[in-house]
Amino acid sequence: MKTYCSMLINELQPNNLSNMNLYPHTVERLCHQHKTLKCYIDDLPPEAIYNRLSSDKFSIHETISYLTRYHHIFLNRLVRMMDEVNPYFEVYKPDDDSEFHFTCAKSTGSLLHELYRLRSDIILRIENLPSENFARVGTHSVLGRMNISQWLEFFLLHESNQLFRIFKLAGGFWSAELGQQNNVIYLPRLSNYIDELAV
């Protein structure tokens, strides 16, 4: 039985692109990019996931929490763009989001389940979006006005940057000496150090 993603990718032939305003490679990334996360952390011990390698940077668990919470933020933005005329969105900063701290308190396993479920919700929302609604816009405080397709590209680029962070943190754990890994997850960090535009 074909998955929704494989059917959607097959439907997005060049003659249909103008209707959906999504390229096949964008759909492919939307359907599969997040799944690489599990490959990066599968062989890591808990201390590699929950401990910080640097006191002012997120741990792997905190980064996964951030990615999970950001799925909620993105879904909310999609809903507002459907309901409002050109809504305005500030840069998302977890320091300003009380829900982020509740998300961090969950286990990594439960966060992965939540992230997968939220990704399915986003995919279904995109699937059910009438083609004319892809032209609807929302304005980002830094990136300016973007239509739905551009917001989706931003979401995927932002996610890939966070996945690269996790990839580097996993490698950093194995290369660091055990004696240097004594930081804990809830050490104070620099205010506003990470936001959706952080490099």
C-alpha positions in Angstrom: 0.0 0.0 0.0 1.4 3.4 -1.0 2.0 6.0 1.6 0.5 9.4 1.2 3.9 10.9 0.6 4.7 8.5 -2.2 1.3 9.2 -3.8 1.8 12.9 -3.5 5.3 12.8 -5.0 3.9 10.8 -7.9 1.1 13.2 -8.4 3.5 16.2 -8.5 4.5 15.8 -12.1 5.7 19.0 -13.9 2.3 19.7 -15.4 0.7 19.7 -11.9 3.3 21.9 -10.2 1.5 25.1 -11.0 -1.6 23.8 -9.2 0.1 22.9 -5.9 3.1 25.2 -6.1 5.3 22.5 -4.5 8.2 20.8 -6.2 8.7 17.1 -5.8 11.9 17.6 -3.9 10.1 19.8 -1.4 7.5 17.1 -0.9 10.2 14.5 -0.5 12.0 16.6 2.2 8.7 17.3 4.0 7.9 13.5 4.1 11.3 12.2 5.0 13.8 14.8 6.2 12.9 14.5 9.9 13.4 10.7 9.8 17.2 11.1 9.7 17.1 12.3 13.3 16.7 8.7 14.7 19.7 7.6 12.7 21.9 10.3 14.4 20.9 9.3 18.0 20.2 5.5 17.8 23.6 4.4 19.2 24.1 7.2 21.7 24.0 6.6 25.5 21.6 8.8 27.6 24.4 11.0 28.7 25.1 12.0 25.1 21.5 12.9 24.5 20.7 14.8 27.8 24.0 16.4 28.7 25.3 19.6 27.2 28.7 19.6 25.6 28.8 23.4 26.1 26.9 25.1 28.9 25.5 27.8 26.6 24.3 25.5 23.8 21.4 23.1 23.7 21.9 19.4 24.3 20.6 16.9 21.8 17.5 16.4 23.9 16.8 20.1 24.1 17.3 20.5 20.3 14.8 17.7 19.7 12.4 19.5 22.1 12.9 22.6 20.1 12.2 20.8 16.8 9.1 19.2 18.3 7.8 22.5 19.7 8.5 24.2 16.4 6.2 21.8 14.6 3.4 23.2 16.8 4.5 26.8 16.0 4.5 26.1 12.3 1.0 24.4 12.4 -0.3 27.5 14.2 1.2 29.7 11.6 -0.5 27.7 8.8 -3.8 28.0 10.5 -3.5 31.7 11.0 -2.5 32.2 7.4 -5.7 30.4 6.4 -7.9 32.4 8.8 -6.3 35.9 8.6 -5.1 38.3 5.9 -1.3 38.4 6.0 -0.8 37.7 9.7 2.5 39.0 11.3 4.8 36.6 13.1 7.7 37.5 15.4 10.8 35.3 15.3 10.2 32.2 17.5 12.4 32.1 20.5 12.1 29.3 23.0 13.1 31.5 25.9 9.8 33.4 25.4 7.7 30.3 25.1 6.5 28.7 28.4 5.4 25.6 26.5 8.9 24.9 25.5 9.9 24.1 29.0 7.1 21.6 29.3 8.2 20.0 26.1 11.8 19.7 27.4 10.5 17.8 30.4 9.3 14.9 28.2 11.5 11.9 27.4 13.3 11.9 24.1 11.3 8.8 23.0 8.0 10.5 23.6 9.2 13.6 21.8 10.1 11.6 18.7 6.6 10.1 18.7 5.1 13.6 19.0 7.3 15.0 16.3 6.3 12.2 13.9 2.6 12.7 14.7 2.9 16.5 14.2 4.7 16.0 10.9 1.8 13.8 9.7 -0.6 16.6 10.7 1.4 19.1 8.7 1.5 16.8 5.7 -2.3 16.2 5.9 -2.9 19.9 6.1 -0.8 20.5 3.0 -2.5 17.6 1.2 -6.0 19.1 1.9 -5.0 22.7 1.1 -6.9 24.0 -2.0 -4.4 25.0 -4.7 -5.5 28.6 -4.6 -4.6 28.8 -0.8 -0.9 28.3 -1.6 -0.9 32.0 -2.5 -2.0 33.1 1.0 0.8 34.9 2.8 2.1 35.7 6.3 4.8 38.2 7.2 7.9 37.2 9.2 9.5 39.9 11.2 12.9 39.3 9.6 12.2 37.4 6.4 9.3 39.5 5.3 6.1 38.4 3.4 6.1 34.8 2.2 3.4 32.6 0.6 2.6 29.1 1.9 5.2 27.4 -0.4 7.9 29.8 0.9 7.0 29.2 4.5 7.3 25.5 3.9 10.7 25.9 2.4 11.7 28.0 5.4 10.4 25.4 7.8 12.4 22.6 6.0 15.6 24.7 5.9 15.3 25.6 9.6 14.8 21.9 10.4 17.8 20.8 8.4 19.9 23.3 10.3 18.8 21.8 13.6 19.4 18.3 12.3 22.9 19.3 11.4 23.4 20.6 15.0 22.3 17.2 16.3 24.7 15.4 13.9 27.6 17.6 15.2 26.6 17.1 18.8 26.6 13.3 18.4 30.0 13.4 16.8 31.2 15.8 19.5 30.2 13.4 22.2 32.3 10.5 20.7 35.3 12.7 20.2 35.2 14.4 23.6 37.0 13.0 26.6 34.6 11.5 29.2 35.9 13.8 31.9 34.7 16.8 30.0 31.0 15.7 29.9 29.8 16.8 33.2 27.3 19.5 32.2 23.6 18.9 32.9 20.6 19.7 30.7 19.2 22.6 32.7 22.2 24.8 33.0 21.4 28.4 32.4 22.1 29.4 28.8 22.6 32.7 27.0 19.3 34.5 26.7 17.8 34.2 23.2 20.8 32.2 22.1 18.8 30.0 19.8 15.8 31.1 17.7 14.5 30.0 14.3 17.0 32.1 12.5 20.1 30.9 14.4 22.9 29.5 12.3 
